[in-house]
Every structure is written in C-alpha cells, then in structure tokens.
Amino acid sequence: MTEITPMDNLPQPEPSAGKIKKDLAVKVVGIGNGGLKIIEQMLEDGPSQACFVAINSEAQPLAQSVICEQVTLETRPLRGLGSGGDPERGRALAEEHADKLKSLCQDQEAIFIVAGLGGGAGSGMAPVLTRVAKEAGALVLAFVTLPFGCEGSHRQRCAEEALEEIRDWADAVICLPNQKVFGLISENTSVLEAFALTNQLLADCARSLWRLLTHNGLIEIHLSDLCELLKKEHSECAFAVAEAAGATRSREVMDKLLAHPLLDGGALLADCEGVLVSVIGGPDLTMTEIDRIMQEINSRCHGASVIMGAVIDEAFRERLRVTIIAMRKAADERTETDAKPRGGTEELDRQLLNGSPTCRPGSRFVPPPPSLAPEQVQQMLARQGNNRLRGRKVMPKFRQAHLPLEIVSKGRFDKSEPTIHKGEDLDVPTYIRRGVSLN
C-alpha cells in the first residue's frame, strides 16, 4: 500500500525570488521631465538592479536627479535652454545625437522607453529613440502618458502625433491617458497628487513587466513569450494595476481590476486579442488564489491569447499585486472588422455589394405537353378567343362633327388684294380650299 506523505513533510523548494537573471539585458530609458519623474518613481520601490538612463535637453533637472546614467542632449543654438516645448526642436536634438542614442541601445535585448508626451523633449525625442532602438535589434516597449484635457489642444495634438510615430516602430505601446485618472481621484485631489498618481500608475506597470522579464519567478515569462504575444503588432495597449492584502485579497484585487477606469470597467477585456497577467505575492501566495484570478480573467477574454507570470517576493508577504496588460488592434482596424456582416459568406457579401438578385433554379421535372388532335386545337383556340371577347368591355367610338369653319372677314387685310396662285387664293386655309373635313 502506497504511503502518502503529509504536505508539511514535503521538501520545500528554495526560494529564488528577488534573484535577477544574468542573461537578459534590459534597459529603462526615461525621456524628458515626465519620463525622469516616472523612472525615479520606479527606483523608489526598487528595482535597484535595473539599468536606468535619463535623457533630457536640459541639464538642470538631471543634476537634481538620483539616476546614475544621464545623457544631456545639448546644442549651441538652444544655449542650454532645452527644447522650449517644441517637439521639432526635440526631434532635431535627437537626430543630431543619433549616434549617442544608438550606443545606449547596443547589446540590449529589450528597451523600455518611458516618456510623458505633449512637451518638446518627450514628443520630439521619444519617436527618434524608438526608431534607433528598433534598428539596433531590441524589443521596444514604450510606456507613455497623454496630457490632461485642461493642458490645451496644442499639447494634446503634439502628443497624438508623437504617439502615432512611436506606434510605427515600437513592438507595443502602453498608453495612459491622464484624463482617465479622474475616475480614481476625488474633487479635493490636488494638482501635485494627480500628476503623482499618473506617474505611479505607469511606474507600477513598467516595474511589473520588468520584474517578470528579469527575475526568476514561480511562473516565468521569457522574452520569447513576450515577442510571440506582440508579433501581431498590436498598436493599442491598456493596463491596470491593483493591490490587496488580507485573507480575501484575491477577490478584492479582482474587484478593483474589473472596476478600474483604465480598463473601462472590465469591458475592454472582451475586445482584446492578447492579455498579459503579472501576479506578485509573498511566500504565502496560494495556488487557489492564482487559479481564482486566472479563471475570472479567462472568462472575460474569449478568444484572446492569455499568458501569466507569477513572482514570489518576500517584500509582498500578506500582499498581492496583479497587473493586467491588454493588447488589441487599432481603432480603424476594429471599425473595419465590425462593419463587415458577421456570419456572411463571400458570395453573400458580393451579392449585397453588387445588388444582383439570385436566379431561382428551374424545376428538375417538366411534364410533356398533351397530345391533341387538330380539331381539338381549333376548338380550344376558338373558345379562348370568345372568352377574351366576352371579358372585354366594348367602348363606344367617338366621332368628331364637322366644324363650321368659315372666314367671315380678313380684318384690316380685308381691302388688300388676295394672293392668287394658279387660280387659288393662298390667303384661304388649305383645308378649306381643298374641302378637307376635320374628324
């Protein structure tokens, strides 16, 4: 009889959480003042082992930063005053120092580009760095923010134009529209707290994905898995981060995610094609909690490719953090897909477009005509002729009487001499001269 060993007596695996992988080179690059604040937020909660680089067009913000590797793109015409909020100036700076940017991306397997779009440095430099990193052969993931609506239409337009350029080169773009943060703040939230919240949200997302790729986890996500998920070049990515603690943390964290405004209350999961789930917990994380979370997500992502990674970290004891990154097609591609009739065949689509009606097929069985004698044929034709005459109403014929047309006087031409030709007066109408009756 087989002896069952109690669970408490089973050998426990040695925890490998917190150990960074030595064979994966990932660099996190923050561009402009917005990107600098976001990567500083990432550095506060660790990962201290990450390679952070800060790029800006002004030297003063970099001098006050704790980021070790700093790159200041300067040029004499700007005299150290930065891009001045002009994306074209930022682009010119990045193009002028393209070799320096290329050296930052050499021998890197993945590049995380973090920027706040709308200004001169973020909107001008981020697209150039994205292109240079992609040409260097790295997997490029961009984490960007869009301005609040109150920041003006000019910043919004500059941000949208930069976002389109970044999408042309990046493998995935995780975008946070700051306007959606209003669903997470109250009326008493200050301006500093609102901007700090946007930086925190994007930093949490980038940190979770960096941790999955670079750390030894309980369920690991390799760089090849991420490349396979992003090979369809999804141009829109939405994300949400939620954290809970206590005995009911798995239920609480899913309630927060499904009500998150960045996921449109969970409705966005139904339209996505790829979903990346990051679960971070302490050594007390149970398999039941992971299973409950994934069942809830899979039930809302029908037909989507879902991959999950889990990391055990001692700092998350009695805590649970879940990050969802949902990838879907661009808005114009979704519009074309929705416009096509569902369930229709190509022949039906062609008929609807051309408007050509389908011909009804003839009967397979056509009975032969009856054999009749010539006398019977004549009788049948005569009977049909009488029936047609009997059913037709006889309309009375109208006859026009003779009109009493007679010239009484020629008026003012009465004393003029008539026009005589071959003995006929041509001033008299022809039908009178020839005696034609009008019937």
Summary of the structure (lengths in Angstrom):
residues: 439
radius of gyration: 42.3
end to end distance: 125.9
largest distance: 149.5
contacts: 1245
relative contact order: 0.08
helix: 44%
strand: 18%
